[in-house]
Amino acid sequence: MKNIYLLGECMIELMNTSMNTMKQSFAGDVYNTAVYLKRAFPKTNVHLVTVVGTDRFSQNMMTCFKDENIQSDLVFQSKNKAPGLYAIDLDDNGERSFTYWRENSAARQIMQHINDAAIAQLSQGDMFFFSGISIAVIEPNARASFWHMVDQLIQAGVQIVFDPNYRPRMWSSPGEAKAQFQLAFAKASTVLPGVDDFEQLFAIDTAQGVIDSLAPYPITELIIKNGPASLIVVTQSLNDGHPQEIQVSPVKHVVDTTSAGDSFNGVYLGAKLNDINDFEAINMAAQSAAYVIQHKGAIVDKIGFDEFWQARF
């Protein structure tokens, strides 16, 4: 069985259900990716790499990991920190806005727990995934240790996958984010950006601009999320490296876009780990994202998702 390790943060999610009532669940970009990957490809070993606390929310979070069949052998517990929290608000078009409380999140301590034994285990994996949010969450003075770990994984032959997922409020300055992203581009063989990530951070607003900006890096697989209507694919094995645009059927009734990119990432990476070709992997991922954004919350009901998946694939 293939093994993927995903490093990032799982948070407490609050969503308004009425004026004075909120629903509590758990979510976070890397966690969401792990959930959808495991649901779609249950025979793949999916490991979350993060830190939680010892509080009741953390205990419930660990129960959710188990219920989703996500392995938690590299989920560490902090004695003095708790998970971060965010509240989500939706407009009439399903677009979301967030309010965060994550400055003291336990996940910020992740590199304090990554020792030689953890790196040895990560080195046995087939794929290692992280995002721009993953890097932003790590304490700045620990990022050098993170990159050293990534270098060790590359030397061990692990495929490195990066989704920029840029969130301006998480960085002290755009320059700080650019420097960290450039390190990621230099180390990842697969990159899964959205054009909006590059527009916000690099003032690049076209897929071709993204391709040109990443050309100097040793990236062998580039999947660009180019808005709701298309994806741009560039791989060494596809069209001799020439960009290929794949049209995506638009969703007529969008309810919540919170986990659109995360669900796409999870299903796409799961498909590639299971040796499914590029075009079919993208089709699976795009259809899954389309299903997810027609429902509220980052993590949709498991029974409903399973029924959708079995009916389509």
C-alpha positions in Angstrom: 0.0 0.0 0.0 1.1 3.5 -0.8 1.8 6.0 2.0 1.3 9.7 2.0 2.2 12.1 4.9 0.5 15.5 5.1 1.9 18.1 7.4 -0.3 20.9 8.5 -2.9 22.1 11.0 -6.3 20.9 11.9 -8.5 23.5 13.6 -11.8 23.8 15.4 -14.4 25.1 12.9 -17.4 27.1 13.8 -20.2 27.9 11.3 -23.3 29.9 11.7 -26.5 27.9 11.3 -28.7 30.7 12.5 -28.4 34.2 14.1 -27.4 32.8 17.5 -26.3 29.2 16.8 -23.1 27.8 15.5 -22.1 24.3 14.4 -18.8 23.0 15.6 -16.6 20.7 13.6 -12.9 20.2 12.6 -11.2 21.4 9.4 -8.0 22.8 7.9 -6.6 22.7 4.4 -4.2 19.8 4.9 -6.6 17.9 7.1 -9.4 18.4 4.5 -7.1 17.1 1.8 -6.3 14.0 3.9 -10.0 13.3 4.5 -11.0 13.4 0.8 -8.0 11.4 -0.2 -8.8 8.6 2.2 -12.5 8.6 1.4 -11.8 8.3 -2.3 -8.9 5.8 -2.0 -9.4 3.8 1.2 -6.5 1.4 0.4 -4.0 4.3 0.5 -2.3 4.9 3.9 -2.9 8.5 4.8 -0.9 10.0 7.7 -1.5 13.4 9.3 1.5 15.1 10.7 0.5 17.8 13.2 0.3 18.7 16.9 -2.9 18.9 19.0 -3.4 19.5 22.7 -4.6 17.4 25.6 -8.0 19.3 26.0 -11.4 17.9 25.2 -11.5 19.5 21.7 -8.2 17.8 20.9 -9.5 14.4 22.1 -12.6 14.8 19.9 -10.3 15.8 17.0 -8.3 12.6 17.5 -11.5 10.7 17.4 -12.4 12.3 14.1 -9.0 11.3 12.7 -9.8 7.7 13.7 -13.3 7.8 12.3 -11.9 9.0 8.9 -9.3 6.2 9.0 -6.5 8.7 9.0 -3.4 7.4 10.7 -2.2 9.5 13.7 1.1 7.9 14.5 2.7 11.3 13.8 0.1 13.4 15.5 1.8 14.8 18.6 0.3 16.3 21.8 1.3 19.6 23.4 1.0 19.9 27.1 0.4 23.6 27.0 -1.2 24.4 23.7 -4.6 23.8 22.1 -5.8 23.7 18.5 -6.5 26.9 16.6 -10.1 28.0 16.0 -11.8 29.8 13.2 -15.4 31.0 12.4 -16.7 30.9 8.9 -19.3 33.2 7.3 -20.9 32.6 3.9 -22.4 35.1 1.5 -25.3 34.4 -0.8 -22.9 33.1 -3.5 -21.2 30.5 -1.3 -18.0 32.6 -0.9 -16.6 32.5 2.5 -14.9 34.8 5.0 -13.0 33.7 8.1 -12.2 35.0 11.5 -9.2 33.2 13.1 -7.8 32.5 16.6 -4.6 30.5 15.9 -1.7 32.6 17.2 -1.1 30.0 20.0 -2.1 26.9 18.0 -0.5 23.7 19.1 0.4 23.0 15.4 2.9 25.8 15.5 5.1 23.6 17.6 5.4 20.8 15.0 9.1 21.0 14.4 9.8 20.6 18.1 8.4 17.1 17.8 10.1 16.0 14.5 13.1 14.0 15.6 15.3 11.5 13.8 12.8 8.7 14.3 10.0 10.8 12.8 12.2 11.7 9.8 13.1 8.1 9.3 9.4 7.2 9.1 8.6 10.1 6.8 11.4 8.9 4.5 9.6 5.6 4.0 6.6 7.4 2.5 5.8 7.7 -1.2 4.6 11.3 -1.0 4.9 14.3 1.4 2.4 17.1 1.1 2.4 20.6 2.6 0.9 24.0 1.8 1.6 27.6 2.2 -0.6 27.6 5.3 1.6 24.7 6.7 4.7 26.8 6.3 3.0 30.0 7.7 1.8 28.1 10.8 5.3 26.8 11.7 7.1 29.1 14.1 9.5 31.3 12.0 12.6 30.2 13.9 11.8 26.6 13.2 11.4 26.9 9.4 15.1 26.1 8.7 14.6 22.8 10.5 11.5 22.1 8.3 13.4 22.8 5.1 16.3 20.6 6.3 13.7 17.8 6.9 12.3 18.3 3.4 15.8 18.0 1.9 16.3 14.7 3.8 13.0 13.4 2.3 14.0 14.4 -1.2 17.3 12.4 -0.7 15.3 9.4 0.4 13.2 9.6 -2.9 10.0 10.9 -1.4 7.8 12.9 -3.9 7.3 16.4 -2.5 4.0 18.1 -3.2 3.2 21.8 -2.5 0.0 23.8 -2.7 0.8 27.5 -2.2 -2.6 28.4 -0.6 -1.5 31.9 0.2 -3.2 33.7 3.1 -1.8 37.2 3.5 -2.8 37.6 7.2 -0.7 34.7 8.2 2.6 36.3 7.1 4.5 39.3 8.6 5.0 40.6 5.0 4.6 39.5 1.4 8.4 39.3 1.2 8.5 36.7 4.0 5.9 34.6 2.1 7.7 35.0 -1.2 11.0 33.8 0.2 9.3 30.7 1.8 7.3 29.9 -1.4 10.4 30.1 -3.5 12.1 27.6 -1.3 9.1 25.3 -1.8 9.1 25.7 -5.5 12.8 24.7 -5.6 12.1 21.5 -3.7 8.7 20.3 -4.8 8.3 18.1 -7.9 4.5 18.6 -7.9 2.9 22.0 -7.4 -0.8 22.7 -7.2 -1.4 26.4 -7.3 -4.4 28.6 -8.0 -4.0 31.6 -10.3 -5.5 33.6 -7.4 -2.5 32.6 -5.2 -0.1 34.2 -7.7 -2.3 37.2 -8.3 -2.3 38.1 -4.6 1.4 37.5 -3.9 3.2 38.0 -7.2 0.8 40.2 -9.2 0.5 37.4 -11.8 -3.1 36.9 -13.0 -2.9 34.4 -15.9 -2.1 30.7 -16.0 0.6 31.3 -18.6 2.2 33.9 -16.2 2.2 31.2 -13.5 3.9 28.8 -15.9 6.5 31.3 -16.9 7.3 32.3 -13.3 7.8 28.6 -12.3 9.9 27.7 -15.4 13.2 28.1 -13.6 12.3 25.5 -10.9 12.7 21.7 -11.2 8.9 21.1 -11.1 7.9 18.1 -13.1 4.1 18.3 -12.6 2.1 21.5 -12.4 -1.7 21.6 -12.0 -3.0 25.2 -12.1 -6.5 25.9 -10.8 -7.6 28.6 -13.2 -11.0 29.7 -11.8 -14.2 27.7 -12.0 -14.0 26.8 -15.6 -10.7 25.2 -16.4 -7.4 23.6 -15.2 -4.0 24.0 -16.8 -1.8 20.9 -16.8 1.9 20.8 -17.4 3.9 17.6 -16.9 7.0 16.1 -18.4 5.1 13.1 -19.6 2.1 15.1 -21.0 2.4 16.8 -24.4 6.2 17.1 -24.0 5.7 19.7 -21.3 3.4 21.9 -23.3 0.4 23.3 -21.3 -2.9 21.5 -21.8 -6.2 23.3 -20.8 -8.9 21.0 -19.4 -12.4 22.4 -19.3 -14.4 21.9 -16.1 -18.2 21.9 -16.0 -19.3 24.9 -13.9 -21.5 24.3 -10.8 -24.8 26.0 -11.1 -25.6 26.1 -7.4 -22.6 26.8 -5.3 -23.3 26.5 -1.5 -19.9 26.7 0.1 -16.5 27.0 -1.6 -14.5 26.4 1.6 -12.9 23.1 0.6 -12.9 23.2 -3.2 -9.2 23.2 -3.6 -8.6 20.8 -0.7 -11.0 18.2 -2.0 -9.5 18.5 -5.5 -6.0 18.0 -4.1 -6.9 15.0 -2.0 -8.6 13.1 -4.8 -6.0 14.1 -7.4 -3.1 13.0 -5.3 -4.9 9.8 -4.3 -5.5 9.0 -7.9 -1.8 9.6 -8.8 -0.7 7.4 -5.9 -2.9 4.7 -7.4 -1.3 5.0 -10.8 -4.4 6.6 -12.5 -3.5 8.7 -15.5 -3.3 12.5 -15.4 -6.6 13.2 -17.3 -8.7 10.7 -15.3 -7.1 11.9 -12.0 -8.1 15.5 -12.9 -11.6 14.4 -13.9 -12.1 12.6 -10.6 -10.7 15.5 -8.6 -12.8 18.1 -10.5 -16.0 16.2 -10.1 -15.3 15.6 -6.4 -14.7 19.4 -5.8 -17.9 20.2 -7.7 -19.8 17.9 -5.3 -18.2 19.3 -2.2 -19.0 22.9 -3.0 -22.7 22.1 -3.3 -22.7 21.4 0.5 -22.0 23.4 3.6 -18.8 23.0 5.6 -15.2 22.0 4.7 -15.9 18.3 5.3 -19.2 17.1 3.8 -21.2 14.2 5.1 -19.3 10.9 4.7 -22.3 8.8 3.6 -23.3 11.3 1.0 -19.7 11.6 -0.4 -19.4 7.8 -0.5 -22.6 7.5 -2.4 -21.5 10.2 -4.8 -18.1 8.5 -5.3 -19.5 5.0 -5.8 -22.1 6.3 -8.3 -19.5 8.2 -10.4 -16.4 6.0 -10.1 
